[in-house]
């Protein structure tokens, strides 16, 4: 009999670790919120962790219509 090495409660959304632009610290489960596009020069992106997304009612970029 084989045993599963994965948790049963895992979601289909991958977790990532990165810098949260709202509380200015590294955090788990950050999602892309804003893409800053520029014609010349570097653009940018802002990410938010789950607590900041909930507190500030931020909608991840991928979840927008």
VMD Tcl script that builds the backbone (N, CA, C; Angstrom):
set m [mol new atoms 195]
animate dup $m
set s [atomselect $m all]
$s set {name element resname resid chain x y z} {
  {N N UNK 1 A 0.839 -1.173 0.000}
  {CA C UNK 1 A 0.000 0.000 0.000}
  {C C UNK 1 A 0.887 1.241 0.000}
  {N N UNK 2 A 0.608 2.168 -0.888}
  {CA C UNK 2 A 1.416 3.380 -0.956}
  {C C UNK 2 A 0.783 4.475 -0.119}
  {N N UNK 3 A 1.630 5.292 0.478}
  {CA C UNK 3 A 1.165 6.405 1.292}
  {C C UNK 3 A 1.410 7.706 0.559}
  {N N UNK 4 A 0.461 8.608 0.659}
  {CA C UNK 4 A 0.610 9.917 0.048}
  {C C UNK 4 A 1.533 10.778 0.900}
  {N N UNK 5 A 2.394 11.529 0.255}
  {CA C UNK 5 A 3.295 12.417 0.979}
  {C C UNK 5 A 2.784 13.847 0.981}
  {N N UNK 6 A 1.626 14.085 0.376}
  {CA C UNK 6 A 1.067 15.424 0.320}
  {C C UNK 6 A -0.078 15.564 1.308}
  {N N UNK 7 A -0.295 16.790 1.752}
  {CA C UNK 7 A -1.413 17.074 2.646}
  {C C UNK 7 A -2.716 17.021 1.868}
  {N N UNK 8 A -3.779 16.564 2.503}
  {CA C UNK 8 A -5.076 16.513 1.855}
  {C C UNK 8 A -5.700 17.893 1.711}
  {N N UNK 9 A -5.293 18.854 2.549}
  {CA C UNK 9 A -5.893 20.177 2.514}
  {C C UNK 9 A -5.145 21.163 1.619}
  {N N UNK 10 A -4.250 20.691 0.781}
  {CA C UNK 10 A -3.489 21.561 -0.108}
  {C C UNK 10 A -4.413 22.141 -1.175}
  {N N UNK 11 A -4.278 23.434 -1.419}
  {CA C UNK 11 A -5.090 24.074 -2.438}
  {C C UNK 11 A -4.394 23.961 -3.780}
  {N N UNK 12 A -5.103 24.296 -4.837}
  {CA C UNK 12 A -4.503 24.221 -6.171}
  {C C UNK 12 A -3.721 25.484 -6.520}
  {N N UNK 13 A -3.704 26.481 -5.621}
  {CA C UNK 13 A -2.934 27.694 -5.837}
  {C C UNK 13 A -1.568 27.536 -5.193}
  {N N UNK 14 A -0.490 27.675 -5.972}
  {CA C UNK 14 A 0.841 27.516 -5.381}
  {C C UNK 14 A 1.167 28.667 -4.430}
  {N N UNK 15 A 1.868 28.339 -3.350}
  {CA C UNK 15 A 2.297 29.368 -2.414}
  {C C UNK 15 A 3.662 29.882 -2.837}
  {N N UNK 16 A 3.860 31.156 -2.609}
  {CA C UNK 16 A 5.149 31.742 -2.931}
  {C C UNK 16 A 5.634 32.558 -1.742}
  {N N UNK 17 A 6.915 32.810 -1.722}
  {CA C UNK 17 A 7.537 33.589 -0.661}
  {C C UNK 17 A 8.181 34.791 -1.317}
  {N N UNK 18 A 7.882 35.972 -0.828}
  {CA C UNK 18 A 8.454 37.163 -1.436}
  {C C UNK 18 A 8.229 38.390 -0.578}
  {N N UNK 19 A 8.475 39.547 -1.171}
  {CA C UNK 19 A 8.397 40.818 -0.454}
  {C C UNK 19 A 7.004 41.402 -0.594}
  {N N UNK 20 A 6.359 41.701 0.520}
  {CA C UNK 20 A 5.038 42.334 0.525}
  {C C UNK 20 A 5.241 43.847 0.452}
  {N N UNK 21 A 4.686 44.464 -0.577}
  {CA C UNK 21 A 4.833 45.907 -0.770}
  {C C UNK 21 A 3.985 46.725 0.189}
  {N N UNK 22 A 3.066 46.106 0.885}
  {CA C UNK 22 A 2.176 46.843 1.779}
  {C C UNK 22 A 2.735 46.943 3.204}
  {N N UNK 23 A 3.303 45.875 3.735}
  {CA C UNK 23 A 3.885 45.996 5.075}
  {C C UNK 23 A 5.417 45.979 5.048}
  {N N UNK 24 A 5.991 45.980 3.851}
  {CA C UNK 24 A 7.438 46.130 3.627}
  {C C UNK 24 A 8.295 45.103 4.343}
  {N N UNK 25 A 7.863 43.848 4.264}
  {CA C UNK 25 A 8.645 42.736 4.823}
  {C C UNK 25 A 8.426 41.507 3.938}
  {N N UNK 26 A 9.319 40.531 4.086}
  {CA C UNK 26 A 9.143 39.277 3.373}
  {C C UNK 26 A 8.050 38.460 4.054}
  {N N UNK 27 A 7.285 37.730 3.251}
  {CA C UNK 27 A 6.172 36.951 3.788}
  {C C UNK 27 A 5.871 35.773 2.865}
  {N N UNK 28 A 5.154 34.802 3.407}
  {CA C UNK 28 A 4.707 33.661 2.606}
  {C C UNK 28 A 3.390 34.009 1.926}
  {N N UNK 29 A 3.086 33.311 0.859}
  {CA C UNK 29 A 1.823 33.434 0.140}
  {C C UNK 29 A 1.592 34.837 -0.417}
  {N N UNK 30 A 2.607 35.412 -1.064}
  {CA C UNK 30 A 2.427 36.705 -1.718}
  {C C UNK 30 A 1.840 36.490 -3.103}
  {N N UNK 31 A 1.011 37.419 -3.531}
  {CA C UNK 31 A 0.394 37.377 -4.862}
  {C C UNK 31 A 0.605 38.727 -5.537}
  {N N UNK 32 A 0.728 38.701 -6.851}
  {CA C UNK 32 A 0.900 39.911 -7.647}
  {C C UNK 32 A -0.380 40.734 -7.594}
  {N N UNK 33 A -0.254 42.017 -7.267}
  {CA C UNK 33 A -1.404 42.908 -7.166}
  {C C UNK 33 A -1.387 43.951 -8.279}
  {N N UNK 34 A -0.264 44.619 -8.474}
  {CA C UNK 34 A -0.158 45.718 -9.438}
  {C C UNK 34 A 1.041 45.500 -10.341}
  {N N UNK 35 A 0.833 45.725 -11.644}
  {CA C UNK 35 A 1.930 45.705 -12.605}
  {C C UNK 35 A 2.132 47.140 -13.070}
  {N N UNK 36 A 3.359 47.643 -12.943}
  {CA C UNK 36 A 3.678 49.009 -13.335}
  {C C UNK 36 A 4.422 48.937 -14.665}
  {N N UNK 37 A 3.752 49.376 -15.723}
  {CA C UNK 37 A 4.356 49.337 -17.063}
  {C C UNK 37 A 4.866 50.718 -17.421}
  {N N UNK 38 A 6.028 50.750 -18.083}
  {CA C UNK 38 A 6.591 52.014 -18.520}
  {C C UNK 38 A 7.121 51.854 -19.929}
  {N N UNK 39 A 7.002 52.922 -20.714}
  {CA C UNK 39 A 7.477 52.897 -22.091}
  {C C UNK 39 A 8.992 52.809 -22.168}
  {N N UNK 40 A 9.684 53.552 -21.323}
  {CA C UNK 40 A 11.140 53.489 -21.291}
  {C C UNK 40 A 11.579 53.351 -19.846}
  {N N UNK 41 A 12.589 52.595 -19.622}
  {CA C UNK 41 A 13.057 52.366 -18.263}
  {C C UNK 41 A 12.384 51.154 -17.643}
  {N N UNK 42 A 12.800 50.846 -16.437}
  {CA C UNK 42 A 12.254 49.648 -15.811}
  {C C UNK 42 A 10.810 49.851 -15.330}
  {N N UNK 43 A 10.049 48.825 -15.447}
  {CA C UNK 43 A 8.699 48.817 -14.893}
  {C C UNK 43 A 8.787 48.285 -13.477}
  {N N UNK 44 A 7.741 47.699 -13.011}
  {CA C UNK 44 A 7.781 47.157 -11.673}
  {C C UNK 44 A 6.539 46.348 -11.363}
  {N N UNK 45 A 6.502 45.828 -10.175}
  {CA C UNK 45 A 5.362 45.047 -9.721}
  {C C UNK 45 A 5.258 45.184 -8.208}
  {N N UNK 46 A 4.037 45.079 -7.711}
  {CA C UNK 46 A 3.814 45.107 -6.279}
  {C C UNK 46 A 3.075 43.841 -5.875}
  {N N UNK 47 A 3.556 43.235 -4.798}
  {CA C UNK 47 A 2.993 41.988 -4.289}
  {C C UNK 47 A 2.446 42.221 -2.893}
  {N N UNK 48 A 1.458 41.407 -2.508}
  {CA C UNK 48 A 0.888 41.515 -1.163}
  {C C UNK 48 A 0.673 40.128 -0.575}
  {N N UNK 49 A 0.908 40.017 0.728}
  {CA C UNK 49 A 0.668 38.764 1.441}
  {C C UNK 49 A -0.821 38.645 1.772}
  {N N UNK 50 A -1.244 37.473 2.232}
  {CA C UNK 50 A -2.667 37.247 2.523}
  {C C UNK 50 A -3.232 38.227 3.561}
  {N N UNK 51 A -2.557 38.454 4.705}
  {CA C UNK 51 A -3.124 39.401 5.675}
  {C C UNK 51 A -3.300 40.813 5.103}
  {N N UNK 52 A -2.353 41.273 4.311}
  {CA C UNK 52 A -2.472 42.608 3.710}
  {C C UNK 52 A -3.560 42.636 2.646}
  {N N UNK 53 A -3.707 41.552 1.880}
  {CA C UNK 53 A -4.781 41.491 0.881}
  {C C UNK 53 A -6.138 41.579 1.557}
  {N N UNK 54 A -6.286 40.894 2.680}
  {CA C UNK 54 A -7.560 40.924 3.398}
  {C C UNK 54 A -7.800 42.279 4.062}
  {N N UNK 55 A -6.775 42.836 4.687}
  {CA C UNK 55 A -6.926 44.109 5.393}
  {C C UNK 55 A -7.228 45.259 4.444}
  {N N UNK 56 A -6.551 45.280 3.286}
  {CA C UNK 56 A -6.694 46.393 2.342}
  {C C UNK 56 A -7.644 46.068 1.185}
  {N N UNK 57 A -8.268 44.897 1.243}
  {CA C UNK 57 A -9.211 44.447 0.201}
  {C C UNK 57 A -8.591 44.494 -1.196}
  {N N UNK 58 A -7.410 43.908 -1.309}
  {CA C UNK 58 A -6.679 43.881 -2.570}
  {C C UNK 58 A -7.074 42.647 -3.373}
  {N N UNK 59 A -7.266 42.818 -4.665}
  {CA C UNK 59 A -7.610 41.721 -5.556}
  {C C UNK 59 A -6.367 41.359 -6.359}
  {N N UNK 60 A -5.909 40.103 -6.300}
  {CA C UNK 60 A -4.735 39.706 -7.093}
  {C C UNK 60 A -4.953 39.941 -8.584}
  {N N UNK 61 A -3.897 40.277 -9.273}
  {CA C UNK 61 A -3.932 40.574 -10.699}
  {C C UNK 61 A -4.541 39.438 -11.501}
  {N N UNK 62 A -4.203 38.193 -11.169}
  {CA C UNK 62 A -4.699 37.034 -11.906}
  {C C UNK 62 A -6.181 36.768 -11.679}
  {N N UNK 63 A -6.753 37.299 -10.605}
  {CA C UNK 63 A -8.161 37.069 -10.297}
  {C C UNK 63 A -9.086 38.169 -10.810}
  {N N UNK 64 A -8.551 39.138 -11.502}
  {CA C UNK 64 A -9.373 40.240 -12.025}
  {C C UNK 64 A -9.997 39.833 -13.351}
  {N N UNK 65 A -11.202 40.342 -13.613}
  {CA C UNK 65 A -11.865 39.999 -14.899}
  {C C UNK 65 A -11.196 40.642 -16.085}
}
mol reanalyze $m
mol bondsrecalc $m
mol representation Tube
mol addrep $m
